[in-house]
Amino acid sequence: GTLPIRAKLGSVMLLLTPMIFLLLTLPMPELEGGKLVRHLLLAVQLEGIAVLSMQVRTRMEVKERRDFYKTCKLRELLVQEKVKRVIAEHEAEAGPFSSRHADRAAIPPASE
């Protein structure tokens, strides 16, 4: 699937993080021989961490969006239920079996 919006914006960091690390530390004069290999391994580990964090960020965003969707649908359902309840209460108060209607039926119509 495609990446969520915020994850797309953060995907730039997948390449930038190890590149910035290497650009800032490779010019150091103490990197000779085995230290250079260790340094490159650190850059690879940093890339792995960036990939893992990207996966976690993507999963979190998808979960947040699903939760938001469920909340909106639940809120919509609750509003529909409230509307039905108000309509039913109104019909019960003004309908033929309501106490108001019974009171009106008990009062004889005014004669002219």
N, C-alpha and C positions, 0 to 999 in steps of 0.2 A: 504494500500500500504506500501511499504518499505520506510524507511527514507532516505533522501539524505545524501551524504557522510559527509558533515560538521555537519549535525544534529546528525548523528550517533556518531561522535567523541564527541559531546557535551552531549550526553545522559548519560554519566558517571556522569555528574554533578547532575543529578536528585537524585541520592542516596547520593553522596558525600557531597553535600551542607548541608543538615540537620544533617548528621552524624558528620561532622566536627564541626558544631555548638554545638551539644550535647556533643561531646568528649571534647571540649575546655571549656565548661561552666558548665557541671554537677559536676565536682569535687569542685566547689566553695562552701565554708562552709555556705554561707548565704542562700542557697536554701533549705528551710524547709517548709513543709506543702503546703500552697496555692501558694507559689512562685514556687514550683516545677511543679505544674499543669500549671501555667501560662507559665513557661519555655517550657514545652512540647507543649503547644498550639502555642508558637512562632515557634517551630521546624516544626509543622504541617503547619503553615502559610508559612514558608520558603520553604517547599516542594511544596506547591501550587504555589508560585511565580516561583519556578524552572520549574514546569510543564508548566505554562503559557508561560514563556520565551522560553521553548523548542518548544511549538506550534507556537509561533510567528517566531522563527528562522527557523522552517521548512517551514512555509508559505512563508517567505521572500526568502529562497533559491530556492523553487520551482518557485516562480515568476521570480527571477533573471535568472534561467535556461531557462524558457519559453521565456523571453525577449531576451536572448542571441540567442536562436534557431531562433526566428523570425527575428532578426537582420542578422544572417547568411543567412537565406533563402532570405531575401530582397536583401542583397548584391549579392548573387548568381543570383537572377533575374535581377538585374541592370547590372551585367556583361554580362549576356546573351543578354540583350537589346542593350548594347553597341556593342557587336560583330555583332548582326544583322544590326545595324545602319551602322557600318563600311563596312560591306559586301554590303549593299544597296548603300552606297555612292560610293563605288568602282565600282559597276556595272553601276551606273548612269554616272560616269565619263568615263568609258571605253566601255560602251554598245553601241548598234547601234543608240540610240537616243541621245547620248551625244554630246556636242559641239565639242569635239575632233574628233569624228567620222565624223561629218558633215564637219569639216574643211578638213579632209583627203579626203573625197569624192569630195569636190569642186576642189581640186588640181588634174589636169590631171596627169596620170602616166607618168613618164619619158620614152621617147622613146629611143630606142637604135640605 
